[in-house]
């Protein structure tokens, strides 16, 4: 058996349910890993080891609560917790203590999950890079804004962590850090108790070791069945090389090509899809919506604490302030029309294969990377998964992104489990 801190959430849950492991043993292993690596990785905003071990002892002493009984989980520090501070990555809220859990935290606790701690986020899950380093190479970015969640899962500190996505804040860090990432259909996971940035775009995201973990967590958060993978006969997939393909570097393009070849070898039918010109507007639409809605969502912080906002955030908010209502509505309309057109394109397809990011993680921490390959799906609200697949020229991971149809998350996650096996 792998070291306990290296097990997937699904493996931990099964072993605890079978009486083969205790929650205390798993969480102790995770805490040992954190103690050894956190000083240089900087993935955590808050850890309460004593509270985590106390919760683990309680889980071991009681009857199973649910699907995540005894499993440690990390939460991005824009997700509120009643028993830990939530700073939103901001100097405004260094000691802010919410009085209640976010809905996702409460549901995970009800299913027996143990809150291990809060992971580092960029400022209000926006543009300013966080302090976290990439565990694959500390000189490179882990991506953002779910920087700490991706790094902690990749570094074997925790098997499962929640993030958020407004542009590419779950999928891109997953690709950069070499873990699996999942952004659900917008609205499928309750956003209650999560700091809002752009209501038309925001969704929770999941970072984990395997696609099976997504199915487990989705069952906890939505009541969907924790089902076995559906048998595809055969999967119908398509590579999408438009309209952003030329912004992917050679490593990212090769990752997609090799994934398509592996899927073909595993029995899939893989074709090519050309997206209509309409879709080229999605990147701009995402930025417009994010800046317009973000300026309004953070109105209190701007009005009362402007001096504590970063220059980068203030610049984005300034652009949001001068974006007129008609331009905003045009962006919303673009998203709506593309979602309708995408549903027609996907009528005879199970999923679309695209890059998860333009390439490997960028060096340094001046940027969290380019969200070009994430913004379209976030803007349409459609579900997507990235799987670790390829190593680029700098020795860093490059993921492949699998995009599904709106509200077809169960089918996408079944396909993701099949794809995971095909990529081995």
C-alpha angles and dihedrals in degrees: 000000000000119000108287094247090055096058121108120247089251092052092048093049093049094046093049091047090051092050092244095116139024125225088232092059093049095046092045089055091050092049091050090053091048092050090052099044110022097083090068102026098049095199099143131073093184135007126179104188094178093052092047092052091046090053090047091053089050092050091050091051098050139063114271113281099196150304096322098043109161095354116137116231132187123213128206110245095248088068111090123237125186094214102040132050119261114206100170088221089287136124087222095071108035095144102021111148116193117213094221142034123254110254092255092053092049092049092049091049089049088054090054099262119150119225104229096181149291120292126219118269133185114256106300087339088289134113111305109099117242129228095257119116130214109260091212090062121355092214092066135072120261089210125242170327090345089045100143096043093054094043094047093052092044092050093052093247094125132003097223135025136173124227135163135240130209097149111355103322098135106028097046097049089046090055094045094048098040101245135117118269133191131192110187128212107287112270096019093106117049112250094197110134095018119115106257121228106159116001093199092056111023120112137154116256134200131223118194147139098255140021089240087068089061091056090050094050093043089056090053096047100040109019090244114150117270087228134173117256115285115241112245116206090218118331114244109219137166135201112226114207097167144125099348103028095111089061091064115090124230093269094053093046091048090050090058094044093050092046090052090051091050091049090050091050089051091056105269124139106232122191135161128259127199113204117220118255089256089076093062087076095061096086093054091043091055092052093047094050093044094051095041096047094035092057089055097041090054096041094120093050091048094046098045106025108026090137090062095052119097119250089243093055093046090052091053091047091050089056089049091051093056095043105107124226094247091056090049092051090050089056092049090049091050090054091049095048092046092050090055092046092046091054089057092048090051095047092104098027134082096203147345121236117218139150115281091212137357090263142302123346115287118251118255128010102275091105138020091217138259120308095197093120094045105044097073095057093040090051092050090044093232123148123255140176131199121204127195107248118139141040117221130214093276091054092254128129124265116193131206119227123221115196125200138192123278111282091000094111096131091056092045093051091048089052091046090058090050090047092050090059092045091054095053 
